Amino acid sequence: MSNSIVKIDWSNNFRQDHIKKLKSEEFELVIIGGGITGAGIAREAALRGIKTALIDMNDFAFGTSSRSSKLAHGGFRYLSQAEFKLVREATTERNWLRSHFSHNCRPLKMYMIADKKMGITPKEVKIGICLYDFLSNCCSKFKQYAEHKFYTKEEAERIQPNMRFDDLQMIGEYYDTNVDDARLTLETIKEAVFLGSTIAVNYVKADGFERKNGKIISLKVHDLISNEQFHIKGRHFINATGIWTDDLLPPGHRKVIRPTKGVHVAVPIDKIGNRDGIGLKSIDDGRVFFVLNREDITLIGTTDTDYIDKKNGQPNEDLAQPYCTKEDCDYLFHTVNYLFPKANLTYDDIISTYAGIRPLVMEEGKSESEVSRKHVILDASDGLTTLCGGKLTTYRKMAEDLLFHLFKKDPKLAARIPKKMKKKNFSRRPFLVNLSKQEWRKFLQETSTTLSEQILSHLYQQYGKGAKEIVIMVKNNSDLGVPLLSGHPFIPAEIEYIIEHEYIVHLVDILRRRTEIFMKVRHDQQEVIAEKVAKILAVKMKWDSERIQNEIQDYIHHIRKTIWF
C-alpha cells in the first residue's frame, strides 16, 4: 500500500461536510460509540464496503479505550479461571497485531515470579506459561514472538538484581506486547474512513431513537459543537458504548454492565529498578497487576474494584472521569516497594496517574477479578444490536462476530457481500498505516534528516507511515523539529500532522489521546507543554486568545484532579 493513508482529508475542517452527510444520507450501519469496539466494527464494515456512520458523544477513545494498561495481551490470569478459549482468542489476536500493526504493537518481555509471599508456586508459573504459549501457537498463522524460558533463583538474581529474593523460588519469561490503546483505536477508525464507506464524527451525542411499528428507523443526535439536533437514518443500529451500554437499552431491559475501576501510575523508568515487565500478585489481597517498562517510564497497574455503590446500585463517581485516588496508589506502591525494596516509591516519584472503567458483563456471584472478559451480542426488541464486554486485544474478533451476527439477521445484507469477505479472519490483514522497521530504515537512508534518534524512534512508533510525512515536514521547515519540551520527543510537526489528519476538536484530544503527552510528561510540566501546543492550534484552527485560555484551563483542571498531593 502506498503512503496515501497519511494524506487522508479527515480533520475538523471538514466537520460540517460530514455532519451534512449524517443528516442527509441513509446508512447500512449506524454505530454509537467511538472506542475500540465501535472502531473495530467500522473497520470490519469498511473492508466489505458497508456504508457506515460512527459517532461518539466525546472524543474517539475517550473512555476505556485510552485508559488501559497499554498492553495487547492474552490475559494470563484467565488461565486460572479455565478461560482457555478466551486466552486462545486473545493471544492469537495479539500475535496478529504485533505482525500487522508492528510499528506500535511491539514485543515486551515479561516475567512471572514464583514467590511464597505472593502465593505463586513454581509449578503454577511453569504450567501457566507453557499453556499460555501453547494456546498462542497451536495451529496459528501468527506465532508468539519468542520461546519462553525458566530461571532458577540464582539466575533470577542476575536478571532482576534489584528484586527481593527472600521468598523467591524461580521466574518464568514470556512475551506480550506494549501498544498505545488510543492510537490503535484512532488508526482503526482512520482506516475505515480511508476505505471510503465510513463517516466518523466525534462530539455527537445519541439522544434516543425514532421508532416505527416498534422498530428503530433513525437515531436522534445532538452535535455538541454546533448545538444542533438532527436524525441519522439507518438499517442497523449498533450499541458499542462500553460503560454506557445500559443507557441505550430500551426501558425494562435488564442491566448488563458491571463497571470496575482500574488505575495506573507512571514513574521514571530508573526508579523501581525492574527490567522489562513483571506480573505479580498483591501481597494484600492476591490480585494480579503489572510493572511495565515503556520507553522512559514504568507503568504500574491495574487495580480491579467495583465502581458501583452496593447500597444504591449507582456508580461511585462520574463514569466519564474516574480518577486514581491516594488509596489506589498506596495499594499498588505497597507491593512494588515490598518486591523492590530499594525503590522506596513515594508520591514525589509520580509522573502521572489515570483511571479507566472496564465494561464487564454482569455475572452473578462472581468477584470483580473473576468476571469473564468474554464479549456478548444482544438483540433488543426494537432492533438495537449491542456488543459489550470483551477486551482491547480481542476487538477485531468481537467486531467480526458482530458482523457475522448481522449477516444472519439480514440475509439481504449478507447476499451482497462477496463470499471471500465472509470467511473467518478476512480482516486479519496489515493495517494500511503499518510500516516495517526495514521500510523505515530505507526511508531514512534516502531522506536526510537532523532529527535525533529519540525523536525518530518516537515518530515511527506512533505514526507508522505517517512518520514519513512528519519527517518531510521538518525537512522543509526545521523549526517544526525543535522539541516542545526538553528531554521529550514531541515536536511541532507531529502536532500539525495530527491537526490535519486526526479530527481533533479540543486541546485535550491531542494531549490525552492523539499523543502520550498526558502520561509521559510530568504533571508539573503539563501547563508548559499545553501552552505550546495550544499556540499551534491557535494558528492552525484560528482560535482566539479566550479560546486558547479556556482550552488550557480545562486541561490543567483535569491534570490537577489526577494528582491529589
Secondary structure, DSSP 8 states (H G I E B T S, - for coil): --GGGGG---SGGGHHHHHHHHHH-EEEEEEE--SHHHHHHHHHHHHTT--EEEEESSSTT-SGGGSS-SEE---GGGGGGT-HHHHHHHHHHHHHHHHHSTTTSEEEEEEEEEETTTTB-HHHHHHHHHHHHHHHHTT-SS--SS--EEEEHHHHHHHSTTS--SSEEEEEEEEEEE--HHHHHHHHHHHHHHTTSEEEEESEEEEEEEEETTEEEEEEEEETTTTEEEEEEEEEEEE--GGGHHHHS-TT----EEEEEEEEEEEEHHHH---SEEEEE-TTT--EEEEEEETTEEEEE---EE-B-TTT-SBSS-TT-----HHHHHHHHHHHHHHSTTT---GGG--EEEEEEEEEE--TT--GGGS---EEEEE-TTS-EEEEE--GGGHHHHHHHHHHHHHHH-HHHHHTS-GGGGSTTTT-S--TT---HHHHHHHHHHS-----HHHHHHHHHHHTTHHHHHHHHHHH-GGGGS-SSTTS---HHHHHHHHHHS---SHHIIIIIISSHHHHS-GGGHHHHHHHHHHHHHHHHT--HHHHHHHHHHHHHHHHHH---
